[in-house]
Amino acid sequence: MRPLVAAPDLAVELASAVPPRVLDVRWRLGGPPGAAEFARGHIPGAAYVDLDTELAGHGAPTEGRHPLPAEADFQATARRWGLNDGDAVVVYDDVSGTSAARAWWLLRHAGVRDVRVLDGGLTAWTDAGGALESGTAAPAPGTVTLAFGVLPTVDADGAAAFAADGLLLDARAGERFRGEVEPVDPRAGHIPGAVSAPTTDTIGPDGLLLDADRLAARFAELGVLPGTPAAVYCGSGVTAAHTALAMEVAGLRVPALYPGSFSAWSNDPTRPVATGDA
């Protein structure tokens, strides 16, 4: 299935006899949650998704800031969003897909085949003349059945193995990779052997994802070619999902995701941390 949908195409689909289920995943590091923004205006028929509480579980610091939710909890949540088996799903945010990609990845991982990210997010929707509605009406509960395991994941040992013998991409901003700043995690730097690959570099100045050829060229510069096994991490497993999205758009193999990411790694004193560009 195509992982992206353009705003004009979504408008046509929403007017069809069988519209997709739309999920609003507005979220920013440090908050506040996007529920108030959703209530002020969202794509008609959308359901609000709270990334911190619905797309993540909670555990020890060594599990990271956004560990994956329990499978049963995520299924119950998806049913509250109104999802049923066979539904097409479109997810969006207001940060060019860097938050919505977490929902895209989790739903794909849980077995939903037809799930796409709105390219350019809410800005692209309104720029294309899309209407907004206000309020917080809950959708009718769904009956979807989900099971994790469709997409690959790695734990800390697996991430270290990719860094040593394969290709481990770090999707955070370059200054965090180099250890120049660290706003949230206990240690600054990166997993030794990782390659800096900021996911923001996959987004054009118009807020849209770069086209497939430009994405493929960018990943080739990082060492990712068709068939190359790779893994990806970020601060807590959110923007790493956006890198996975970009790689799929580029026609590359979806990388293994390290859900704990650097927030888990840096909380484990037995794990080394590197700084600088190398």
C-alpha angles and dihedrals in degrees: 000000000000109000095210136054126193119230096246091050091050090053089055092048093049090055092051128098091257108037121187122253108256123211125195110213102176109164140142132194107265094018154190099211115250097239094104092049090048091053091051093053140338141156107290112269095013123142120218119243121199106211096198096052105024105033096041141047128216129242145127119330089254087065091060135242095286110028116175114277119247111273094240092048092050092050091051090049093049089052089053087055087058098251121160130184111280095021120143110230132201120191127194144170137174097256102073094272098302091124099030090056088072089063090044091053095044094048091048090047089051094053106266104141102188106054122132138178119234103243108236093008125226093342091059089048095054093040087057090054096260116163125235130213129202133218136061107258111164118233122239109273117263133214103221118155116216136186127182123229107073096109124046123256135182134203125219093282090050092050090051090051092052090049091052102039107013138016124303116182123205109209097191126105114286095246091057091047090052091048095241092127135011115182101179116008125081097241131035125228136046144282106284111258095021122132121230109242110159108204090215087071088069092062123082126222088262090062093249125121113261115259120269096260094051091046091050090050092050093050091045088059087056092050099261112132130164107295095016110139110227141163129210137203138170133174098305108348098275107101090032086070088057090055088052088052092050091050092052091050087051090056094251131133112275105253125234110263122224099211096192091049122170093329088064096037095050092049091060108081091200091065117086121229126208129203134199130042099299 
